[in-house]
Amino acid sequence: MATLARTRPSPSALALDCAILLAVAGGVLWLVLRAKATLPYDWDWSVIPQFLAYSDEAGLHAGRLLTGLGTTVRLSLWAGALALALGTLAGLMRVSARLFWRLTGGTYVLLVRNTPPLVLIFLFSFFLGGQLITALGLDAAVANMPPGWRPWAEACLGPVAQMPAFLVAVLTLGLIEGAYMAEIVRAGVQSVEPGQWDAAHALGLTRLGTLRHVILPQAFRRMLPPLTGQFVSTVKDSAIVSVISIPELTFQAQELVSATYRSFEVWTLVFALYLGLTLPCSLAARWLEARLTRSDRD
């Protein structure tokens, strides 16, 4: 496949880009200096390090923000895995040959994508946390967990006392993000040329065999970059579960701001921590997309 050759920018275009960058940098610097001169706020970063880590006679311990960051990572990983499973299932249902499965997958996607996430958080929290988990006895099972399992369970799901609420948050966030991943899967499958289906059927493959051996391997290469980007959104969207008192990063920051009144320092640090989580994922998605593009061209 022919590729477009990269051309160097002309000197005038390069000068214009530099002028725009200087103007933006100057505007940001002016805003910072203006805010510093007019806002009646005294910055104090001396209280911030203890929110990341502190030491006592027992040794070094993670602070509240670092603990919240760990909860955010666990929540994002579990919710992302659940969303991928649900999204793949719903996406394949949406391209099914049977009308019932298409309607079922479409209804799930339609309801979730057209409802505010905050409403879903409260709805699922009441139904899953207040009704289903108690009815299934999951909270009692967690409380009576064998002692030997506790270290592993806490490493994966956090403190035992918070596990039922954490599971509710994972299920809720996974259901929400799964609807968006379903559309990525559907688009990826439908992007494969129809001739691939015809060729597979000519070879005697069933529809399921065609999906497994022919369509999905090709579609997965095209879906991987947007799926990676959707995982980044899952990390950011995990902050919404703070409204149901899940002690993740945003919830811990809100508690610290209420206790210390160090709003600017705390939220600036939280901004940096979220950026440290999502930026590598975004860069990995861009690298992966560029690599797959070069592979397709070759």
Secondary structure, 3 states (H helix, E strand, C coil): CCCCCCCCCCHHHHHHHHHHHHHHHHHHHHHHHHHHHHCCCCCCHHHCHHHHEEEECCEEEECHHHHHHHHHHHHHHHHHHHHHHHHHHHHHHHCCCCHHHHHHHHHHHHHHHCCCHHHHHHHHHHHHHHHHHHHHCHHHHHHCCCHHHHHHHHHHHCCHHHHHHHHHHHHHHHHHHHHHHHHHHHHHHHHCCHHHHHHHHHCCCCHHHHHHHHHHHHHHHHHHHHHHHHHHHHHHHHHHHHHHCCCCHHHHHHHHHHHHCCHHHHHHHHHHHHHHHHHHHHHHHHHHHHHHHHHHHC
